[in-house]
Amino acid sequence: MKKYKYLLPVAIIATGFWACGDENTTATECTTEQCLIDKYGEFNIDSANLANQQTPVETIDFEINEGPNVIDVPSDSSGATTQEPVVTPQDSSQTDSLANAQNDSIPNNSYTSSSSLTSEPVVGSSSSGHHHHTSSSSAGDVKPAESSSSEEEVIPPTPGNDFVEDHRSECQIGNIPTSVNNAKLPDPFMGLDGKRISSKADWKCRREEIGAMYEKLMFGEKPRNPEKVEGKKSGNKYTVTVTDKGKSASFDVTINSAGTKDKPKPALIGLDQGFGSCGSLGSSTNGLDIAMITFNTNNVAPENGGGKFFQLYNGGQGTIIAWAWGVSRLIDALEKDPDAGIDVKHLAVSGCSRLGKAALAIGAFDERIALTIPQESGSGGASLWRVGAQVNKQKGKQFVQGLNSAGSEGNWMIKSFKNYDGKENTLPFDQHMLVSMVAPRPLLIIDNAGQEWLGEVPSNYCGQASLETYKALGVTENYTYSQEGGHAHCSLPNGQFDEVKDFMNKFLLGKDAKTGKIDYSKNTQTINFNKSEWIDWETPTLN
């Protein structure tokens, strides 16, 4: 047993945190990280700003069990798809600094297009709460931004297709099943027409089929191609105004350390909910010559309902797809506005917890995102529904956040999605397929071992299953799954700093760096992914 200390600003706890645990529990009774999450909610404090806070702080001691497993499974950095895992020991690296955290919660509304938003399944079961937090949105009037051709690229483009949001308009989407009978993970390479894809070119429309399934059954439809998008910078505030179907709405983001029209900078879009931090990667990005764009999701769609997105659309969507829409419109504006000093060909997105779920969806649904970094995303993010349900059945309780709970919290998903609770085997997809939508573009998944609610086992299995798509596309160097325990929720430990820097350097800044591995050397539970138990399909080599 090791004992760690973390600082929680009392003023923030008193005024801003939402709790779902026993209201009578005192701080001193919390002896596990999960207790802290239940009591105080998922907190996010920028460690760089902590020293400057004037509020008194409270020190809370708690103990963490660290497991003995030390396993490092690198993949072939050359992109080869045949290398088997190699087991090597690694040391655990800890941090006592509390860096950036986020939270996890649901509204509905939206828009219509080719696929219907109806859903068939029935009845959900009991929910287990998490944490809730809201803040007001802001907007501003906007004048059209001047359009200008972008400068010639100096940094090589990251892997992917054309620089477009998606290829939905080029693909015919077949009938989307609402129910299957499959206890194993659905085949990401099997098209809706019943034929398996055989080439990289086929992946373009198979990816769109997967996206259409998620929109119909889980997230709601993402509106595309609005009539007009404009951006205007005032100081470090950047206002995006979207006009569509005769309505307009504006939302703000904050841009720091931008470049110039002649020398634009790559940027990290860090998802935030009012803590004032650019994502949740903390000081791991220190020293990198990139702009920082703080995207407060509440400015687009607060989890308690309403917001700018729902002023324009009302089709039953969840907040996650609304946030994904907002980031896409931000990219639209920046693409037309070289004076903003942002290199739109080299954008990363990151977020933790509920915002980790959002970061994954944003990267999945917009191919212009060069690098996606979901952190501790849990159920509804990079974690398998089927495996989570199995773990809960084995434990005899909701050990991992279940589908009904995730489907009911924060209005993240469409209301009917929770009806799949207890029927996870009828889902025509599982979360390895949402992860796969990012491929072949770079993806760094960061998980926190030892956080029961986030699902250490289903998250790890998702990480391993998702690797199969990167193998099929011959780009395993673009994918890393990293799982480390022994730290607070959404407080990135020093042991994962190098992975962040390597991905940023390689895919945003064009520098040499080693990427591409499955690393769960610091897990707390025994990880025993039996591929044949969950996968009954062969991974193709797509040419």
N, C-alpha and C positions, 0 to 999 in steps of 0.2 A: 504493500500500500504506500502510495506517495501522497503527500499533502501539498496542495497548491493554494496560493492566495490570489484573489482577484478583487479589484476595486470597483464598487458600484456607486456612482454619485447618488447621494440620498435625495437630492433635489429632483433628479430625473425620475427616480423610483417613485417619489411621492406624487409627481405631477404627470408623468407621461407613460408609465408602463401599465400594460394590461396583463392580468394574471388569470390563470385557469385552475390553479391548485387550491388547496385548502386555505381559505382566507384567514383561518386562525393560526396557521403555521408561522412561526417567527423565523427571522433570518438565521438565527443560530441553530435552528433545528435542521436546516438544509445541509445534508452531508453528501449529496451527489449533485452532479451537473443537472440531471433531469429534474431534481427538486427545484433548483434555481430557475430552470426554464418554466416549470409549472407555476412557481411563485411569482417571478418577476417578468415573465414573458421573455421573448428573444430580444436581447438588448444589443445595441450596436453603437459603439463609441469609438470615434477615431482616436487611436492612440497618439497620433501626432498632436492632437488638440487637448489631450487629457491634462497635460502639464499646465496648460493655460487656464483651466477651469478654476473659477473662484469658489465653487460650491464645496462644502465639506463632503468627505467621502467616508464610506463605511467599508471596513474590511471583513470579508466573509471567508471562513476556512471551510474547505470541503475535501473529501477524499475520493480518489479515483482508483479503480482497479485497472491495472495494466496487464494485458494478456501477454503470453510468452511467444506468440507467433512472430517470426522474423522471416518474411518471404519477399523477395524482390523478383518480379517476373518481367524482364526486359523484352521488348520485341525488336525485330531486326530493323535497325535504323536505316538500312538501305531501302526499306519498303518491301522486302521479301515477305511472303505470306506463309512460309512453311516452318519457321522456327518454333520449336516447342519451348515452354517456360523453363527457365533456369533458376534454381533456388540458391540464393546467396544471402548471408546475414547482413543486416544493417543496424546501425545504432539509432536510437530514438532521440529526436531533438525537441526540446520543450521550450515554451516561452511563457513568461509570467505577465507579459503585457496584454492588456485587453484591447484588441483591435476590432473595430467595425463589426457590428452584428445586425441582423435584420429580424423580421418576424414572419409569422405565417397566418390568412382569413377569407366573402363571396357576394356581388350584385348581378344582375342579368340584364341584357338588352342587345339590339344590333341591326341587322342588315341582311339582305337576301341576295343569292346568286344562283349558280347552277345546282348546288347541292342543297337539299332541304335540311332544316334544323330540327325536324321532328325526331323523336326517339321512342323506341318500343319497350325497353325492359321495365321491370316492375320493382316495387317495394325495396326500400333500404332498411338498414338496421340502426342500432344505436350509435350515436356520435360521441366522440371524445374530444373536448375542446382544445384549443391551443391558445393563441394570444391575439389581441386585437388592438389596432392603433390607427388613428386617422389624423389627417391634417388638412387644412383648407388648401384649395387650389388657387393659383393666380393666373392672370392673363393680361394681355396688353394689346393695344391696337397696333396694327402692322401695315407698313407700306410695302409695295412689291420690292423684292430684292433684285438687284441687277444680275443678269445672267452673264457668265463669262466662261470661256473655254478653260479647262483645267490645265495645269502645267504638266509637262511630260514626266512620267514616272521615273524616279531614280531607284527606289526600292522595288525589287521584283514583286509582282503581284502574288498573293497567296493562292494556293490551289483552289479550284472551284470552276464554275462555269462563267458565262457572260456576266457583266456587272449589271445585274437586274435583280429586282426584289424576288422574283420567282419566275417559273415557266408555266404557270397554271394555264394561261391562255393558249399555250401551244399543245396542251395535252387533253385528250378525251378521258374523262373520268367515268368509269363504269359504275354499275350498281354497287353501292356500299352496303355490305351486310351489317345488320344491327346485332346479330347473335351468331355465335359459332359454338362448337363443342370441342374444345381443345385445351387440355390441361398443360400442354407444353407451350413454349414460346412460339407465337406465330412466325412464319417464315417471311422475313423482310424482302425476300427476292421473288416471292410469288405474287404475280399481278392479279388484279381483280378479274381478269379474263381467264384465270386458272392456268396461265402459262408463266414459267419462271423466266426472268430476264437473263440475258447471256452476254451483254456488253455494257461498257461504261455509258454509252449513249442511251441505253435503255433505262439507266438509273435516273435520268432526268425526269421522265414521266412517272416512273415507279415512286420516286420521291414525292411527286405531287399527289399521287393516289393516297399515299400514307398521310400526307397533310390534310387531304380532303376527309379522310376517315376521322382524324382527330378533330377537325372543325365540326363535323356533323354530330359526333357522339360525345365529345369531351369539352372542347373549348368554346364552340360557337364560331361563326364565320368571321374571318378577318377581312374587312372591307379593303378593296384594292383600287388603285388608280383614281384618286379623288380629282375633282376638276382643277383645283389649284392649291399649291402649297408654297408659302413664302416664309422667309426667315429674316429676322432683323436683330442685329447685335447692338447692345447698349451697355458699355462697360463689360462686365463678365456675364451679364444676363443675355440670353439668346431666346427670342420669342418666335415660336412657330405658329403660323396661322394657316388653318386648313379650311378650304371652301369646297363643299360638295352638296349636290342636290338642293341648291339654294340656301344652304345654311353655312355659317362660319363659326369656328371656335379657335381659341388661341391657348397655348400653354407655354410655360417657360422652362428652360434648363439653364444650368450654370456652366460656363466654359472658363477654365483656367489654364494658363500656360499655352495658349494657342500660338500657332506660327503666324506666318504672313501669307499674303496672296502669292508671293514669289517662292516662299519656302514654307509650305503647309506642313503641319506635323501630324503623324499618326495620333490616334486618340483612344482612350479608354472611356467607354460609356458605363459609368458606375451607377447601378440602380440604388435608390435611396428612398426612404419614407419620412424625411424630415429631420434626420439626425445631422445633416450637413456634411456627410462624408461621401466621397466618390466611390461607391461600391463598398466592398468588404475585404479588400485585399491588403489593407493597412499599409505598412511601410515596405512591403515586398516590392512595390513599384518605385521606391526611392532611387534616384539616380538615372532613371530612364527618361530619355528626351521625348516625352509624349505629352499631348494635351490631356486634360482631365475634364470630362463632361459629366456633371452630376445630374442625373435624371430622376427627379422625384415623381414616383408613379402616382402619387395622390393628385398631382397637377393634371393628370389625364383621366384617372378613374379611381377615386377613393373606394376602399373596400366596403364602406358602409352604404354605398349607393351614390348614384348621380355622377357628375363629372363631365368634363369636356367631350370625351368620346361619346357618351350617351346623349349629349345634346345633338349630335349629328346622326347617330345610328341607334336603332332600337329593335334589335333582332334576337334578344335573349342571350347574348354573349356573356362569358365570364370576364373577370377583370384581367386575367393573364393575357388573353388575346387582345384586349383593349390596350394593355401596356405594350404588347408587341407592335400593334398598329401605331402607337405613338412614336416608338423608336424608328419605325420605318418612315414616318412622316418627317421626323428630325433629319434622317439621312437624305430624304428628298430635298429638304430645304438647304442643307449643307452642300449637296451636290451642285445646286444652282448658285451657290454663294461662295466663290473662292475667297472673297474678302474675309470670310470667317477664319481663314488660316488653318483649316482642318483637311487632312489628307483622307478623303472618304474611302479610298481604296484600301486603307489600312486601319480599320476600326475594330476594337475589341469590345465585348460586353461582359459584365460580371455582376453578380449579386449573390446574396446568401439567403438560405431558408426559403421563405415564400418568394423572395426575389431571386433565389437560385433557380426555382421552378421557372420564373419569368425569363431569366437569362437564357435558359435552355430553349424555351419556346421562341424567344426572339431570334436566336441563332438558327433555329430550325426553320422558321418561317420567312427569313430574309437572307438571301444568299449574298447580300452585300456585306454582311458581317464577316470579317476576315478571321476573327478568333473569338470563340465562345468559351466562357469560364463560369459554369455553374458551380456554386459552393454549397455544400450541405443542403441539397435541394429536397431530399426526402420524398415522401409519397406524392406523386403527381409530377415529380422531376425525374432525375436519373435513378429511379428505384422501381423494381418490378412489382406490379400489382399481384401477380400470381404467387410470387415467392413471399411477399409480405403477408398474404392471406394464409399461406402454409405455416409461416412462423407463428402467427397469432393462434392458429388452430393447435399447434404443438404446445404453445405456452398456456393455452386455455384462457387467454385474456388478450386484450388489445395492447400488445407489447409494442408493435409498430403501428403508426397511424394508419387506420384502415381506410378503405375507399369511401365509405359513407362520411367519415369524419373529414377527410380531405375534400370530398365533393360538396361538403356543406359549409366549409370554412372560408371566410374572406371573399365569397362570391367569385372564387377563382375559375370555376367551371360552370357549364350550363346546369340548370337545376336538375335535369333528368339524369345526369351522369351518376348521381349517387344511387340510382336504382340498380346499378351493377354490383352493389355491395353484396357479398356472399355469392355472387355469380361471376367472379373474376374470370373463370374459365370460358365464359361466353363472350368475352371481349375479343373483337377481331384484331386487336393489336395489344402489345404491351410496351412498356416504356423504352425498351431497347430500340424500338422503331422510331420513337420521337428523337432519341439520341442519334440514330442513323441518318435522320434527315439533315444533320449538320454535315455529314460526309459528302465529299472528300475534304471539306475545309477543316482547318485545325480546331481541335477541341481538347480542353483540359478540364477534367472533372475532378473536383476536390471534395472529399468526404471526410467526415469526422467519426472515427470509430468510437464506440462506447456510448453513443447517443441513441438510446433504445427507440425513441419516438421516430427518429430519422431512418431507422432500419439499416443497421450495419450489414446484415447478410443480404437482403434484397437489393441494397445499393451496390454492394460488391458484385453480386451475380449479374446485375445490369451492366456494370462496367466490363465484365468479362464477355458477356453476350454481345455487347455493342461493338467490341473489337472485331467481330466477324465481318461487319460491313467494311471497316477500314482494311481488313485483310483482302476482302473481295475486290476492292478498288485499288489495291496495291499501294496504300499510303499509310501504313501503320506508324510511320514516323510523325504523322500529323495528330496522333491520338495518345493521350496519357490519362490513366485513371490512377488517382492517388488517394489513399485512405490512411489517416493517422489519427490516433486518439490522444487522450491526456491533455485536453485543452478545452476552454470554454466554447460554447456555441458561437460560431461566426467570428471567432478570434483566430485568425490564421497563424499556425505555429511556424517557428523558424524553419522547421524541417521541410516545409512546403514552399518556402520562399524561392529556392533555386528553380523549382518547376515553373513558377510564375514568371520569373525573370527569363528563363530559357525560352518559353513560348513567346513572350513579348519581344525579346531580342530577335528571335528567328523569324517570326511571322509578321511583326509590325515594323521592325527596324532593319530587317534584312541581314542580320549578323549570324555568324556560325553559332550553333548551339545544339546540344544533344536533346532530342525529344523522342517520345515513343516508348511507353512502357506501361505495364500494369503493376502497380506498387501497393501492396497492402502489408508492408513489413511491420507496421505499428498498430495492427488491429488488436481488439480486445477479446473478440470471440474467435473460435476456430473457424476458419473459412475452408470449406470443402466443396467447391463447385464441381459437381459431377455433370459434365457436359451432356452426356447421353440421357440424364434424367430430365433435362429441360429442352434440349434441342434434338429434333428428329429430322433435321434437314441438313444437307451438305452445303458448305460455303463454296460458292462458285468462284472461279477466277474470271473476273470481268475484263475483257480485252477492249 
